[in-house]
């Protein structure tokens, strides 16, 4: 209960401060709408069947990109941890890739792949894969070498050593990277939709609301994005805690 009370209390307090600022007119409605108006817009949008399809569209792009990033990034992370030559080849380029903003990558993806979902998912993969690779490599390197050596003495081959020893012991670090990357996936999906164009997703509708000067609509869409990102984070965090309890009794 203590784990939930603090963030809920902070959220309720923030909403109250927001309402006071909007109600007293300290900030004009053109910049900060009343939270009650935003809530009405959310209720009306979901009741009319507008917000749910666009939310599912963006979430599907984010999840699909995260799965691809995990499927590619985890093996690369283990390779970096276990083979020095792979580490020396990949690590400088991984670091350099993080200096390139996603907005700059999106037009290049349009040129290579074209407009639409494929480009957006590719952008999500680009944004998510780095924390997964780094966390996997760090988690694999932190496995006790004595445990690895004892397993080799007992006759464990490379595949069994990786599957039964290194992967389970490195799983907390791997899931930490997946948790961070999954939260970033929503950013990648929305940026992709805003720059590349995403049909009925939240990002393209956020741009439309901005062009129309619909501030309550913009806040409603941002609220949906925040709730989805929190939900993804909590789901992955829950999986991480349950796995740690199973493996280590924590």
N, C-alpha and C positions, 0 to 999 in steps of 0.2 A: 504493500500500500504506500509506503514512504517513497518508493521509486516512482509512483504515478502521481502522488499528491503535488510534489514540487513543480513539475512541468505543467500540470493542469492549472495550478494556481497562478503560475506565471502567464499562461495563455489567457486566462480569464481577466487577470489584471491588465494585460496589454489591450484586450478588447475594451475594457472599461475606460482606459486612458484614451484610446482611439475615439470612443463614443463621446467623451467629454470634449475633446479637441474639435470634433466635427459639430457637435451640438452647440457649442458656444461660438462657433464661427471663427475660432483662432486661425484656422486654415480654411480657405474657400472650398466649396464642393467641387469646383473644377479640378482641384488637385487632390483632395482627400474626401471621398464620399462618406456618408454616414454608414456605419456597419450594418444598421438595420436595413438600409436600402440595398446593400450588397447581399444580405441574407435573403431578402425578397427576390432579388434577381436570381440567386442560386435555386431557390425553391421553384420559381416560375420556369427556369431553364430545364431543370430535371423533370418537372411535371409535364412540360411540353415535349419531352423526349429529345431535347437539343444537346444537352451537356453530356449525357451518358455515351452516345455513340462516338463523339469526338474524344472523350476521355479514354474509351477502350481502344480507339485507333492509336493514340499517342502511347498508351501503356504497352500495346502489342509491339510497337516499334522499339520501345525501350527494353522490354523483356527479351525480344528476339536478339537485339544487339548485344545485350548482356550475356546471353547464353553462348553466342558465337565468341565473344571476347573471353569468356571463361574457358571454353573448349580449346581455344588457341593459346591463351595467356598462361594457363596453369602448366601445360607441358613445357613451354618456353622458360617459365620460371624455374622449374625443376632442372632443365638443361643448364641454365645459367648457374644454378647452385652446385651442380655436380661436375661440370666440365669447364675448366678454366678458359679454354680456347673460346667456347661459346660465350662466356661472360665477357671476355675481352672484345669479341666481335659486336655483341648486341648492346651492351650497356651504354657506350657513348651515343649511339643512335637513339636509344630510348630516352636518354636525358635530353637530347636535342629536339626530339619530337614534342616534348612538353613546352618548348618555347614558342611553338607555332599555335596561334589561337584557332579555335574551331571555326570562327567566322571566315578565316583565311583559307581553311581547308575545304569548306563547303563549295565554293565556285569551282575548285579543281575537280571535286567529285562529280559535279554536274557535267563537266567537260568529258570526264572519263566514263561515267556510268549513265548519265542522263538525269532528268528530273524524276521525282517520285520516291516511293518507299525504299527502293534499293539503296539510293544515295543516302537517305536519312539513316537507315540501319547501319550502313558503312560508317557514317560519321559517329554514330553511337559507339560502334566497335572501337574506333580510333580513340575516343575519349575514355572508354572504360578499361581498355586492355592494359594501360600502363600501371595503374594501382594494383591490378590483379597480378601482373608479372612481378612487380617489386615485392609485394607481400608474400607471394609464393616462394620467391628466391630467398627472402629473409627467413621465412618460416622453415624452409628446408635446411638452410645453413645452421639454424639453431638446434637442430636435432643432435643429441649427445653423440659424439663420435664413438664413445665406448659402447653404446648400445648397437650402433651400426657394426662395429668390429666384432662384438659378441655374436651377432646374427650371421656374420660371414663365417666365423669359426664353426658355427653350428651347421654350416652348409647352405645358407641362403644365397641363391643366385641374385643377379642384378634386378630381375623383374620382381621376384618375391621380396627382396629387400626394399624396393621402392613401394610395392603395393601394401605390404603388411607392416612395415616399420616406419619408413620416412613419410609416406602420405598421411597416415593417421596422426603421427606426432606433429606434423606441420599443418594439420587441418585448421587450428585456430588462426594462424597467420593467413592461410588461404581464404578463410571465410571473412576475415577482417577486410581483405582486399576486395572480395566480392561485395561485401556490404557497402564499402566506399564507392566502388564502381557502379553498383546498382542505383545508388542515389544520384550519381553523376549521369546515369543513362537518361533520366528524365530531362536534364539540361541539354544533353546531346540531341534528343528527339525534338525538343521544342526549338532549339537553335536551328536544327535542320529544317523543320517545317517553316520557320520564319524566313530563312535565307533561300532554301531550295524550293519550298512549296510542298505542303503536305495534305492537300485535299481537305479532309474534314477534321484534321487534328486540332489540338488546343493551340499550338503555336501559330498556325495560319489564321485562326479566329482571333487570337490576341492581336495580331497585326491589323486585322479588319476593325476590331474595336478601337484600336489606336487611331486609325485613319478616320473613323467616324466621330472621334472625340467622346466615345462612350466610356467614361471613367468608371462608373459602377460595373460595367461589363468587364473591363480590364481587371478590376479587383476581384470579381467573381472567378474569372479564369485563373488568376494567380492563386487564389485560395484553393481551387481544385488541384492545381499543380503541387502546392505545398502539402495538402492532405495526402495525395498519392505518394509523394516522395517520403513522407513520414511513414506511411503504411508499408512501403517497400523496405525501408530501413528496419522497421520493427519486425517484419517477417524474417528477414535475413538474420537479424540479431537473435530472434527466438530460435532459429535453426542452429545458430552458432552456440548458444547457451545449452541447448538440449544435447548437441553433439559433445560438447565439453563435459557435460554431466555423464554421458554414456561412456566416454573414453577415459576420463580422468576422475570421475566422481566428484566434480566441482559443483 
